[in-house]
Structures are given as structure tokens and as C-alpha cells.
Amino acid sequence: MWEEIVPLGYQGSYQRVRAYFREKRLSPGPVTARPPSPRVVAGWILRRPETLTETERLRLKAVLVHCPELDALTGHVRSFGQMLTERQGERLPQWLDAVRRDDLPSLHTLAAGIDRDRDAVIAGLTLPWSSGVVEGHVNRIKMLKRQMFGRAGFHLLRKRVLLYS
């Protein structure tokens, strides 16, 4: 092995390569790559499948093969993402029924929360109007309030908001 890797740029000694392989040969478990972190797997699941590289797609497929619950979760998350981006709110009842059929308690909690205000969620997934501008203003006002460390009352906050605008 040492003779093969020296022409490729390896500058270590023969003894170092020999010690490395002796350690690997005597180790009790097989040498495998580290599994991806939960954050990385969540990123793969939440991104559009067509934006994943081939390596990411293969690694995600390997993770999903070992965990059928995660495979079911991936299907539900991606179908909800498609509903959200393509404004297909009319598909929500079928999605909720599919979620309830699977044994995924965390998604059951989400489905129960959506059911409490089903009409509003369907309208949000269907209608073209957005409250993004209002949310932006609320976020800006909260940022100004946080900068005052909770010490200022309404009058000072009002002045800061008016001066900031």
C-alpha cells in the first residue's frame, strides 16, 4: 500500500502506514464512515429533492433504508412542502388522513393543531394573499423593543418607531 500511495503525494514513512493498518486490522468493529448528524439529515429531507447532489441523495437513501419511520416522515414532509409551494390547500384533508394512518406521534400532534383551525390553514395554502408585510413590521418593532432591554414604556417605543421609519 505504501508503494502505491507515495507516488500520489504521501510523505509519511512505511512504518506509519504499517502501524495504521495493524490498528485497523486489530480493531473489533468494522471501519465505517460516520453517520450524518440529525441536522444534516433534516436538511436533506427539507430541501427539494432535485437540489440534492448525487452524493447527498445516496446518503439520504441509505439513512431512509435503515429507518422506515423516517422514510414515512420524509414522504409526508415533502408532500406538505409541495402543497405549500404550489398552493394546493384542497389536498390538506387527504394529507391529514395519510398522516393519521402512520405511526408518527409528532406528526399526529401537528395534524391535531392544523385540524383546530382547518379552514384558516386551507385558506392560507390556497389564497394568493400574504401577511408577510405586516409580519415584517411586527418583527421590526419587536427588534426595537428588544434593543431597549424591556426598560422603555409605550411612549418611548412609539417615538423610536416613528423616528426609525
C-alpha angles and dihedrals in degrees: 000000000000090000090053098049099043093072088050090061105272109150100183127107130266091245092056092055090045092051091048093054093043089055092049092046093052096043113112098226133051118267108250136162118265112265116248117263120255089249092056092048091049089052091052091050096047096047123084108269092233091059094058118101118238091255092051091047092052093046091049090049090052091052093047092050090060096047118044092183090058089048091055090046090052091054092050094046093049094047090050090049090052090049089050098048097040095042096238100153092152088072092061098095091053090047091051091050091050091050092051092051092060124073097243109128095187091055090046087060090051091048091051090052092049090048091057090066102019097149093053092048092049090049091049091050093046113032121078097226121105135195091206094117092053091047089052091055092047090051091050092050091048089051090053091048091049090053089060091056092230093292099112127081129220096279095057091043089051091052092049092049092049093046092046093054 
